[in-house]
Amino acid sequence: MDKKKLILIGGGGHCKSCIDTIVSVKEFEIAGILDIKEKVGESILGFKIIGTDEDLHRFPANDYYFLITIGQIQNAGLRKGIYEKLKSTKCRLATIISASAIVSKYSTVGEGTVVLHGAKINAASNIGENCIINTNANIEHDCKIGRHVHISTNVVVNGGCVVYDECFIGSNSVLINGITVAASSVIGAGAVVNRTLIEPGVYVGNPCRKIEK
């Protein structure tokens, strides 16, 4: 079976994690990476940067898949903007799930989302489009994760939680059962979210407290 050709968009550190995950899946062949003009010609883990996002027209939508490999800390704007550009030009987005991840057959994972090594998504959970489910993240049963969300390394999202669009959930943080996190919120590393967060903002600590609007 021929592998699907894949173009990566973004050549930073997150791209390296994505490449490692893509190689583990063996479904896609990485045809190249798009990044800023100054990096064209460089290589990342043996894969060349072949252009910028202005070169998308060179890759016919029927022949290629695309994955946004730009990281997301706090603001989801850049990843969201590229996602919307790809959708407007009818490009196909890849959904990548690591060979070492555990994803229930009773859950769903949206297009453009990457699920990295060791992550777990339990039964009846729904993951939106263009998300990052990072290394060893644990999303329990009956959770709903919105679009353009980054669930960072070793996060625990307990059963029945709702995380709305464009949130960043920092490493080692814990969301207790059944809580909701408002759209565009940032949860700091190691925070414990023990109540529903109605207003967007930056939340840190155990129990979490709001430090910014």
HELIX and SHEET records of a PDB file:
HELIX    1   1 GLY A   13  VAL A   25  1                                  13    
HELIX    2   2 LYS A   37  LYS A   39  5                                   3    
HELIX    3   3 ASP A   53  ARG A   58  5                                   6    
HELIX    4   4 GLY A   77  SER A   88  1                                  12    
SHEET    1   A 6 SER A  43  ILE A  44  0                                        
SHEET    2   A 6 PHE A  47  GLY A  51 -1                                        
SHEET    3   A 6 PHE A  28  LEU A  34  1                                        
SHEET    4   A 6 LYS A   4  ILE A   9  1                                        
SHEET    5   A 6 TYR A  64  ILE A  68  1                                        
SHEET    6   A 6 ARG A  92  LEU A  93  1                                        
SHEET    1   B 8 ILE A  96  ILE A  97  0                                        
SHEET    2   B 8 VAL A 114  VAL A 115  1                                        
SHEET    3   B 8 ILE A 132  ILE A 133  1                                        
SHEET    4   B 8 HIS A 150  ILE A 151  1                                        
SHEET    5   B 8 PHE A 168  ILE A 169  1                                        
SHEET    6   B 8 VAL A 186  ILE A 187  1                                        
SHEET    7   B 8 VAL A 202  VAL A 204  1                                        
SHEET    8   B 8 ARG A 209  GLU A 212 -1                                        
SHEET    1   C 6 ILE A 102  VAL A 103  0                                        
SHEET    2   C 6 LYS A 120  ILE A 121  1                                        
SHEET    3   C 6 ASN A 138  ILE A 139  1                                        
SHEET    4   C 6 VAL A 156  VAL A 157  1                                        
SHEET    5   C 6 VAL A 174  LEU A 175  1                                        
SHEET    6   C 6 VAL A 192  VAL A 193  1                                        
SHEET    1   D 5 THR A 108  VAL A 109  0                                        
SHEET    2   D 5 ASN A 126  ILE A 127  1                                        
SHEET    3   D 5 LYS A 144  ILE A 145  1                                        
SHEET    4   D 5 VAL A 162  VAL A 163  1                                        
SHEET    5   D 5 THR A 180  VAL A 181  1                                        
END                                                                             
